[in-house]
């Protein structure tokens, strides 16, 4: 069964406690979309096999395991999406809530005009919501969150990769303490739904244009581990300098010289520290080109959160703000930047993979 190109299909993904259910609830209230939860098929499976539901947060972990077994036993990572598709009524706008496996994303992209929206929130905010909903400990939350984010088999959940595959990302760090806050969040989400319904209905925001330039820069990197791009924008919003991670000019990239990352040559299970990397990092490359008069008070956009070495350069260059998409596990870097007065902002908007699709306008 396919839905056809006239149908608008939205997928919702995001880590545990990010707030996808809030978006689904808003859509149900507006009756604009038919909302279908992929987890409903897990509920059906439990009922059919007389599986008693656990209590509290243990139920979430129980459903994770059942979803994994359904994918593994069927040999189909998209089985929950297929079952959800069978529930579609004759509506032109469909929303699939709870996408957790890349196979589900791949399958739904083939069903019509599809856009994947990721809802994200800070870990402390997500734990606070889980604690209120399930009366759980931090350890129990982290166990569920870890399995939700990235399990080490293709049939498991991999929400982090689904977020990476998203066409747009929306931040949901504020508690819904008032109707105004909830309405603001829903209105921000609706802007991306409107783009999916009517591509080209608005022009890109400046930060979206800057971030797509970052990803264009990243595509030039020959790094085998991570391709990173950066754009330095001056205080008056002029693009000043660009950068991507790669070895200095005149040196041979790892992929050509070693066929593997230099840091992983001696022991793949115990690589050399990041300080031993041969590449000039994207942020550093952009900053090294720029005189301080251009970087002072400016914004550094980057596809991945900076490491400590780049953070030192950011502070030295008097950059006022860093905007990033993908987190990077370098302990203490965020605190170092904040203590120096650098504002840190996680990107919200249309991502590079959907930029042309969602912003292209038909010629008159």
C-alpha positions in Angstrom: 0.0 0.0 0.0 1.3 3.4 -0.9 -0.4 6.8 -0.1 0.4 8.6 -3.3 2.1 11.9 -4.0 -1.0 14.0 -3.2 -0.8 12.9 0.5 1.3 14.8 3.0 3.0 12.4 5.4 4.7 13.7 8.6 6.9 11.5 10.8 7.7 12.4 14.3 10.9 11.2 16.1 12.9 12.2 19.1 14.5 11.0 22.3 12.5 9.8 25.3 10.8 12.7 27.0 11.4 15.2 24.2 7.7 15.8 23.6 6.6 14.1 20.4 3.3 13.1 22.1 2.5 16.8 22.7 2.8 17.5 19.0 0.5 14.5 18.3 -2.0 15.7 20.8 -2.1 19.1 19.2 -2.7 17.6 15.8 -5.5 15.4 17.1 -7.2 18.5 18.7 -7.0 20.4 15.4 -8.2 17.3 13.5 -6.0 18.4 10.6 -4.0 15.2 10.6 -4.8 11.6 11.2 -2.3 10.7 13.9 -1.1 7.1 14.1 1.2 5.9 16.8 3.7 3.2 15.7 3.5 1.8 19.3 -0.1 0.8 18.8 1.1 -2.3 17.0 3.1 -3.2 20.0 0.0 -2.8 22.2 -1.9 -5.0 19.8 0.9 -7.6 19.9 0.8 -7.6 23.7 -3.0 -8.1 23.7 -2.8 -10.9 21.1 -0.2 -12.8 23.1 -1.7 -12.1 26.5 1.4 -10.2 27.7 0.7 -8.3 30.9 2.0 -4.7 30.9 4.6 -3.7 33.4 4.1 -0.7 35.7 5.6 2.8 35.3 8.8 3.3 33.3 9.3 -0.5 33.2 6.4 -0.5 30.6 8.6 1.7 28.3 11.5 -0.8 28.5 9.1 -3.7 28.0 7.7 -2.1 24.8 11.3 -1.4 23.6 12.1 -5.1 23.9 8.9 -6.2 22.2 9.4 -3.8 19.3 12.9 -5.1 18.8 11.7 -8.7 18.8 8.9 -7.9 16.3 11.5 -6.4 13.9 14.0 -9.3 14.4 11.5 -12.1 14.1 9.9 -10.7 11.0 13.3 -9.7 9.5 11.7 -6.4 8.7 12.9 -3.2 10.4 9.9 -1.3 9.0 7.3 -3.7 10.3 5.8 -1.2 12.8 5.6 1.4 10.0 3.9 -1.1 7.7 1.3 -2.0 10.3 0.7 1.7 11.0 0.2 2.4 7.3 -2.6 -0.2 7.2 -4.5 2.0 9.7 -4.6 5.0 7.3 -8.1 6.3 6.6 -9.0 8.5 3.6 -7.2 11.6 4.8 -4.8 13.7 2.9 -2.6 14.5 5.9 -1.1 11.7 7.9 1.2 11.8 10.9 3.1 8.8 12.1 4.3 9.3 15.7 7.1 7.4 17.4 9.6 6.6 14.7 12.6 4.9 16.3 14.3 2.8 13.6 16.0 4.1 10.4 14.2 1.3 8.5 10.9 3.0 9.3 12.2 6.2 7.9 13.4 4.6 4.7 10.0 2.8 4.2 7.9 5.9 4.9 10.0 8.0 2.5 8.8 5.7 -0.3 5.1 6.2 0.5 4.5 9.7 -0.8 5.4 13.3 0.2 7.2 12.6 3.5 8.9 14.9 6.0 10.5 13.7 9.2 10.4 16.2 12.1 12.6 15.6 15.1 11.6 17.0 18.5 14.5 17.3 20.9 15.1 18.6 24.4 17.9 18.8 27.0 18.5 15.7 29.0 17.7 17.3 32.3 14.4 18.6 30.9 13.5 15.1 29.5 14.3 13.5 32.8 12.1 16.0 34.7 9.2 15.0 32.4 9.8 11.3 32.8 10.2 11.7 36.6 6.8 13.4 36.8 5.1 10.9 34.5 6.5 7.7 35.8 8.0 8.5 39.2 11.3 7.0 38.0 14.9 7.4 39.2 17.6 9.0 37.1 19.2 5.6 36.6 16.0 4.1 35.2 15.5 7.0 32.9 19.0 6.7 31.6 18.6 3.0 30.9 15.5 3.6 28.8 17.1 6.6 27.1 20.2 4.7 26.2 18.3 1.9 24.6 16.0 4.4 22.9 18.9 6.4 21.5 21.2 3.7 20.0 21.0 0.0 20.3 23.8 -2.0 18.7 21.9 -4.0 16.2 19.8 -3.1 13.1 16.6 -4.4 14.6 17.0 -2.3 17.7 16.0 1.3 18.3 18.2 4.1 17.0 16.5 7.4 17.7 19.8 9.3 17.4 20.2 8.2 13.8 16.5 9.0 13.1 17.1 12.5 14.4 20.2 12.7 12.1 18.0 11.7 9.2 15.3 14.3 10.1 14.3 17.0 7.6 13.7 19.5 10.4 14.5 19.7 14.1 12.4 21.6 16.7 13.7 22.3 20.3 11.3 21.7 23.2 13.2 22.7 26.3 10.4 24.7 28.0 7.9 23.1 30.3 4.3 23.7 29.4 3.6 25.8 32.4 1.1 27.9 30.6 -1.0 27.8 27.5 1.1 30.5 26.0 4.3 28.3 26.2 2.4 25.4 24.7 0.9 27.5 21.9 4.3 28.9 21.1 5.8 25.4 20.8 2.9 24.2 18.6 3.1 27.2 16.4 6.9 26.6 15.8 6.2 23.0 14.9 3.4 24.0 12.6 5.7 26.2 10.5 7.5 23.0 9.4 4.3 21.1 8.8 3.2 24.0 6.6 6.4 23.8 4.6 5.8 20.0 4.1 2.3 20.8 2.9 3.3 23.7 0.7 7.0 23.7 -0.2 8.3 27.2 -0.8 5.6 28.8 1.3 8.4 30.8 3.1 12.0 31.7 2.5 14.8 30.1 4.7 15.6 31.8 7.9 19.2 33.2 8.0 20.3 30.5 10.4 19.0 27.8 8.1 20.9 29.2 5.2 24.1 29.4 7.3 23.7 25.8 8.5 23.1 24.4 5.0 26.4 26.1 4.1 28.1 24.3 7.0 26.9 20.9 5.6 28.1 21.9 2.1 31.5 22.6 3.6 31.4 19.3 5.5 31.0 17.4 2.2 34.5 18.5 1.2 36.1 16.7 4.2 38.0 13.5 3.5 37.9 12.5 7.2 36.8 8.8 7.6 35.3 9.3 11.1 33.2 12.5 10.9 32.7 15.2 8.3 32.3 18.6 9.9 31.6 22.0 8.5 31.7 25.5 10.0 30.7 29.1 9.0 31.8 32.2 10.8 29.3 35.0 10.6 30.2 38.5 11.7 28.1 40.5 14.2 26.4 42.3 11.3 25.4 38.9 9.7 27.9 38.8 6.9 29.4 35.4 6.2 33.1 35.9 6.9 35.0 32.6 6.6 34.2 28.9 6.0 35.9 25.7 7.1 35.8 21.9 7.0 37.9 19.3 8.8 40.8 17.9 6.8 44.6 17.6 6.8 46.6 20.8 6.0 47.2 21.5 2.4 50.0 19.4 1.0 49.5 16.5 3.3 47.9 13.2 2.2 44.5 12.4 3.8 44.2 9.3 6.0 41.9 7.6 3.5 44.6 7.7 0.8 47.7 7.2 2.9 46.5 4.6 5.4 43.0 3.4 4.2 41.9 4.1 7.8 41.8 6.9 10.3 45.3 7.5 11.7 44.1 7.4 15.3 42.7 3.9 14.8 45.7 2.3 13.1 47.5 0.8 16.1 44.5 -0.4 18.1 40.9 0.0 16.6 39.5 -0.6 20.1 41.7 2.0 21.8 42.3 4.9 19.4 44.7 7.7 20.0 43.3 10.8 21.6 41.6 13.5 19.6 44.7 15.7 20.1 46.6 13.2 17.9 44.3 13.8 15.0 46.1 15.0 11.8 43.2 17.2 10.6 42.7 20.9 11.1 39.2 21.0 12.6 36.4 22.9 10.7 36.0 25.6 13.4 39.7 26.1 13.7 40.1 26.4 9.9 37.4 29.1 9.8 38.8 31.0 12.8 42.4 30.9 11.6 41.5 32.7 8.4 39.7 35.5 10.2 41.2 38.5 11.9 39.8 39.2 15.3 38.0 42.3 14.1 35.8 40.0 12.0 35.2 37.2 14.6 34.6 39.5 17.6 30.9 39.4 18.5 30.1 37.0 15.7 28.5 33.6 15.5 30.1 30.4 14.6 27.8 27.9 13.0 29.0 24.3 13.0 27.5 20.9 12.2 29.0 19.3 15.3 29.6 20.8 18.8 33.2 22.0 19.1 36.0 20.1 20.9 38.1 21.7 23.7 40.9 22.8 21.3 38.4 24.6 19.1 36.6 26.0 22.1 39.9 27.7 23.2 40.1 29.2 19.7 36.5 30.4 19.9 37.1 32.1 23.2 40.4 33.7 22.0 38.7 35.0 18.9 35.9 36.7 20.9 33.1 34.8 19.2 29.9 35.6 21.0 27.7 32.6 20.0 28.0 29.0 18.8 25.1 27.3 17.0 25.4 23.5 16.4 23.4 20.5 15.2 25.1 17.4 16.4 26.4 16.9 20.0 30.0 15.8 20.6 31.1 13.9 23.7 33.9 16.1 24.9 33.4 16.5 28.6 33.7 20.0 30.1 33.7 21.9 26.8 30.2 23.4 27.2 31.1 24.7 30.7 34.3 26.2 29.4 32.5 28.1 26.7 29.8 29.3 29.0 32.2 30.4 31.7 33.9 32.6 29.0 30.5 34.2 28.2 30.0 32.4 24.9 26.3 31.7 24.2 25.6 28.1 23.1 22.5 27.4 21.0 21.3 24.1 19.5 20.1 24.5 15.9 16.3 24.6 15.2 15.1 24.6 11.6 15.1 22.9 8.3 18.2 20.7 7.9 20.4 20.4 4.8 19.0 17.2 3.4 15.5 18.8 2.9 16.6 22.4 2.1 16.0 22.3 -1.7 12.8 20.2 -1.4 11.1 22.4 1.2 12.2 25.8 0.0 12.0 25.4 -3.8 9.3 27.6 -5.3 7.5 26.9 -8.5 8.3 29.4 -11.3 5.4 31.7 -12.2 
